């Protein structure tokens, strides 16, 4: 018999087990039974811990000796140890000689590896349901950061027309394709030079840009002076030509709460590619700082602007070779005479909206919301039409991540029973009202037309005829009486 107090301290499922009942049949003492159970539980717990430790060890060992696991707090704490004077280095993306290849086995391998990182390999935008979000990921194919590259003279239209968009092409072939601008690699510009209030591209062509001055041009020249996005609240690099100054500046973005760091892992594979795995999706426009591959020191030697993830590559806009401003990839930064290694990823600052939001509100003339009506938006600059979707039960459509500029809002159809003065409305998306642009559209409800039946018309005609006859008879009678 199991004693009452034993029943209270031992779970019921253990008491019902065959193992426990067999112990009781041998009439061991209560103390012996309890001691035995404690031993069993201890062994099981120890096994579980060992299994977990083994899994962790295996996970850590999967990264080679050449890999770096970057911790954002560690990077920030080390900022005081960074040297204040660093010589600008160049990064080349020229691969060993050979034919142009955009689909080698190593690239495919890299693409598959990168896509496994949680959300790092995704360009899918978060669903917006009436909320207003800061710097959700922009459209990789059309955004203000791509526009800044195009503004330098980069021929993106030809790049697309050649059918090689988002395919890696060796650096030495790009000028032959006719994509590159007239700006070359040189340290004669700060990136801040302007003419008539706009970036002085001719000055850049004469004096060149380096990686740091190109990033300076993007954030502190193109964005405010062309795109109309005020970036004056952001700490600037003290020396706009030095990558390490940019490294220190973006750390201030983080400390002020404007940006966040994104942890990642990186290792070199057998093809000299960087297998780069960010722990979360990197917003387009983020800043990535690199260090020399040959040194473990946390010193910025290269800076790029993140362009997005596509076809197995984490693309960036940068200046790293004599080509000047161009597109490259994080995975290719080990190629060239001075290989680079990713050091820090800093997100697009959230206190500045890099894109606009449009809210369309459709109601009738009595103020009642009209749902299920489709709208689209056509860009004046590119001619591209963007489908916005259909109005919800509140008569609204919300669309984020739109480039600033002039558009035509198109109501694709007028619902039955309504009329519209126009189905096209001019819209200018600006940074005003915190970049939230609201357009209110009114459709007029048609008034019902009252139609009478033929029988009622006949009756009215007969009634009118009868009334007329009686009036005539009355007039005749009156005339006779007077005579």
N, C-alpha and C positions, 0 to 999 in steps of 0.2 A: 504493500500500500504506500502511496505517495503521501507524505505528511502534508497537512494543510499549509504550513508556512512555506514548504517547498513549491507548492502550486502558485503561491503569490509572487515568488521571486523568479520563477522560470516561465518564459513565454509559453502560451498554450500550444503553439505550433511545434515547439521542441518536445513538449510533453507527449504529443501524439506521434512523434517520430518513432520508427522501428528501433533506431539506435538507442534512444532513451529508455524505451520499454525493456530492451534486452539487458540494459545496465541494472534496471530496477529488479528484474527477475533474479539476478545474481545476489541481490540483497546487500549491495554495497552501502556503506554509511552515507548519510546525507552530505557530510563534509566531503567525502571522496567523490561523490557525484558532482557536486558543485565545482570542486577543484578541477575535475576532468573536463567539464564544460568550459571553464575559463581557459584552460590550456588550448582546447580546440579553437575557441574564438580568437585567441591570441595568434595562433598559427595562421588562421585564415586572414586576419587583419594584416599580418606581416607580409603574407603572400601578395595581398592587394597592393600594398605600398611598394613592394619590390617590382610588381608589374608596371605600376605607374612610373616609377623611377627609370625602369628600363625603356619605357616608351619615350620619356623625355630625353634620355641619353641618346637614343636612336635618332630622335628628331634633330638634336643639336649636332650629332655627328654627320648628318646628311649634308651639312654645309661644309665645304672643303676648307683647308687651312687658308686659302686665298680669299675666303668670303668674309664679308663684314656684316654684322647685325647692328644697325644703327638705332640708338635710343635717343629720342629727342631731348630728354632732360640731361643726358650725358653730354650732348653736343652743346647745349646752352651753358652748362657749368664750366665747360672748357674754354669758353670765349675769352676769358681773361688771360689765357696762356698763349693766345694767338699772336704771332709776330706782327708788328705794325707796318713793316715794310716788306712787300712781296713783289717780285718781278713778274710781269704778265707773261704767261706761257701760251703757246698755241697748241691747238688740237687738230689733227688732220683726220679725215675720214677716208683717206685713200687706202684702199686695200692692196695686197700684193698684186702684181701685174697679172693681167688675164682679161678674158672677155667679160662683158657685162652680164651679170647673172642676178636674177631677182627671185629665184626660187630654189636655191641650193638646199641640200639636206640639212645643213647646220641651221639655216634660217628657219626651216620648218620645225626643227627641234626646238629652237628658241621660242618660236611662236607658241608652240604647244605648252611649253613650260610656263611662259608668262601668263597665259590665259587661265592657268589654274589658281592664280592669286585671287582670292575672295572676289572682289569687284574690280580688281585692277585692269582686267582685260575687257572691260565693258564700257561702251560709250552710250549705253541706255540712260536716258534722262529720268529723274524721279517724277512720278505722277504728281501733278499739281491739281488740287481740288479746292480752289478758292483761296488757298494760302499764298503767302508772298515770301519767297525764299531768297536768301543771299547767295549769289554766284553758284547756282546749280550748274552742272557741267554744260558748257556751251556746245553748239553744233560744230563738230570737228571740221566739217566741210565749209563753214561760213561763220566767221566770228571776228571780233575786233582785233585779235592778236594776229590772225592770218592777214587781215587788212593792213596791219602795220608792216608786215613783210612785203606785201604787194606795193605799198607806198614807196619802198626803197627802190623800186624798179624791177623787182622780181616778177617774171612773166608767168604768173600762176595759170592764166588762161591757156597758154601753150603747153604748160606742164600737164594740165588736164587733157588737152586735146591729143597729146602724144600717147595717152592711155597708160601712163606710168605713175599715176597718182597713188601714193601710199605703197610704192614699191621701192626697195632700197637700190639706189644707183650709185656706183662708185663716184667719188668726188671729181675725179679727173675727167669724167664724161659730161658733167652737168653744163659746162659752158658751151660745149659743142651742141648740146640740145637747144641752146638759146633760152634757157630759163633764168640765168643769173643777171643781176643788175650790174651797173658799172662801178659799184663800190667794191673795193678790195680790202685785204687785211692790212691795216696800218694803224698806228696809235696817234694820229694827228688830230683826231676829233674827240670831244668830250661826250658827244651824243646829244648835247643840249643846244647846239647851234640852230638858230632860226633865221628865217628871212620872211618879212611881211607876216610875222606871227605864225609861220608854219615851219616844220623841220626843213633845214637847208640841205636838201639832198645833193645839190651841186657841190656844196662844201664837203660833204661826206665822200663824194666821188673823188675829189681832189686830195683829201687828207686821210681817207680810210677810216675803218672802224675795227675795234677789237671786240671780244666777247662782252666785256663789261660796258663799254660805251654803246654797244648795240642794245643791251638790256636797258641802259639809261635812256636811250632814244625811245624805246618802246613805252616805258612806264612814265617818264617825266618830260617827254616831248610830244610823241604821237598821241598818246591818250588824252592829255589836256588840250593840245593845240589843234588836233584834227578830229578826234572822236568826241570832243567836248566832255570828257570824263575828268573831273578834278581829282588829282592825286597828290595835292599839296600837303595833305595830312600825313603822308608816309615819310618816314625817315629816309633820307637819301644817302648813298655811299659818299664818304668824304672825298675819295678819289674815284671819279666815275670811270676811270680807265683800268682800275684794278679789281679783279675778281674777289680778292680777299676783302676789299672794302664793301663789296656787295654782300659777302658772307656776313659781315658784321651788321650791315644795315637790315638784312632780313631777320636776323636774330632780334633786332629791336621791334620789327613788325610783330613777332611772336610775343615778346615781353609786354607790348602794349595791348595785346589781345586782338590785334587786327587779323593775324594769321595763325595757323597751327602747323606743326611739323607732322609729317607722315612717316612712320617707321617703315623700313623695308629690309629685305635681305638681298645680297648681291654676291655672285660668285662667277668665276671665269670657267668657261667650258673648254673642251678640247679644240674648238675652232677659233679660240681667242675672242669669243663673244662674251658679253656680260649678261648673265642670266639675272635679270632684274625683277624683283617681286615686291611691289609696294603692298602694304597691309590693307590699304583701301584705295578706292578710285581717286586718282589725282585730278583735281579741277584744271581745266585748260587755263593757261595763263599763270600757273604756279611757277615758282623759281626753283631750279635745281642747281645746287652748288657741287662742284667736283673738286677733288684733291689729286695731286700727282699719284699715279699708281705705285710708283717706286717708294713712296713715303707714307708712313702711317700717321704723320702729323696732321692735325685738324686745321689745315690752312687751305683757304679757297684759291684754286688755280684756274678754274673755268666756271662760267655761269651761263645758263641757258633759260629760255622761256618755254614751258611745256606746251606742246601743240596737241596732244591727245594720243589715244591708243588705237591702233589700226593694223590689221594684218600681221599681228605678232610682234609689232614694234611699238615702243614708247617714243613717239616722235617729239622733236624739239625744234625751235627756231633759234639759230645762233650764228656767231661768226667764229670760225675756228681754223679756216684755211685761207689761202689767197683768193678763194671764191667769193669771200665777203658774205653778206647775209644769205642764209640758205636753210634748208631743212636737213636735219640729221636724225639720229636715233641714239638713245641711251645705250642700247646694246652694242653700238659700234664705237664707243669712245675709247676702246683699248687700241684701236688702229692708229698708226702714225708714229712720228718720232718721239712724241711726249704723251704716252698713254694716260688717260684720265680715269678716275674712279669716283662713283657717286658718294657724296659726303652728307648732304642734307637736302630734304625736300620741304619747301615751305609753300603753303597753299595761297591761292589768290586772296588778297586782303578782303575781309568781309565788310569793312566799313565803307568800301567803294563798290558801287554796282558796275560791273563790266558789261552788263546787258540790261535791256529794258523789259518791262512787263506790260502787256496790253490786256485790259479788261473791257470786253464788249458787253453792253447791257441793252437788251431789246425789250421794249414794252409797246402796248398800244396807246392810243390817245387818251384813254381813261386811266392809264398808269398800271394796267394789268400786264404781268410778265408773259412773254410769248416763248414757249419752249420748242425744241426740235428744229430750229432754223439754222441752216449751215452758213458759215462765213469763211472767207479766205483773205489773205493779205498778200499784195503784190508789191515787191520792192521797186522803187523808182530807179535805184542805182544799178541793180543787177537784173531786173526783170523777172526774178524768181518768184513763183507763187507758193505761198505757205498755207496749207489747209489748217484752219483753226479748230474745226469740228462743229458740233451743233450746240445751241444754247440749252442749258439745263432747265430744271423746273422753275428756277428763279430768273430765267431769261438771260443768263450770263454765260460767257466763255472767258476763261483765263488762260493766257499763254505767256510763258516766261522764256528767257534766253533769246530774246530778239535783238538784233543789231540796231543801234540807234540810226535814225535817218528817216527819209520820207517814204511813205507807202500809200497804197490805195486799199481801203477796206471794202471788200466786195460781199454783198449779201447775195448768195448764189440763187436764191429763190424767195419769192414773196408768198407767205402761206395763204391758203384759200380763205377768202372772206376778208382779206386785208389789201390795202394799197400802200405804195411807198412813193414818196416824192422822187427819191433816187435810190438806186441800189449800190452806188459807189460813193465812198466818202474819203476825202483826203485826210491822211493821218501823218503827224510828225512825231516820232518817238524820241523824246529828249530825256535829259537827266533831272528835269524839274519834278517836284513832288516825289523825291526819292526814287525817281525812274519809274514810277507807277503811272501809266497812261490809261485813262478811262474814256471810252467813247460811248455815248448814249444814242441809240437809234430808236426812232418811233415809226411804227406802221399804223396807219389809220384803219379803223374797223369800218367796213362798208355798211351803209344803212340798207335795210331790207327794202326792196321795191314792191309796192302794193299793186297788184294786178286784179282787175275785176273780170268776172265771167261773162260770156256772150249773153246769157239769158238775162242777167241783171241789166245789161246795156239795153236790151230790147224793151224791157219793162220801163226803163227810164225814158226811152224814146217814145213809147206809147203814152206814158204819163205826160210827157211834155206836149205831145200832139193833142191829147184830150184837153189839157189845160188851155192850149191855144184856141181850140174850137169853142170852148165855153166862153172864152174871152171875146171871141168874134161875135157869138150869138148875143152875148150881153150887150155888146156895142150896138148891134142891129136893133135890139129891142129898145135900147135907150134912145136910139135915133128915131124910131117909129113913134115913140111916145111923145117926143118933142114936136114932131110934125103935127 
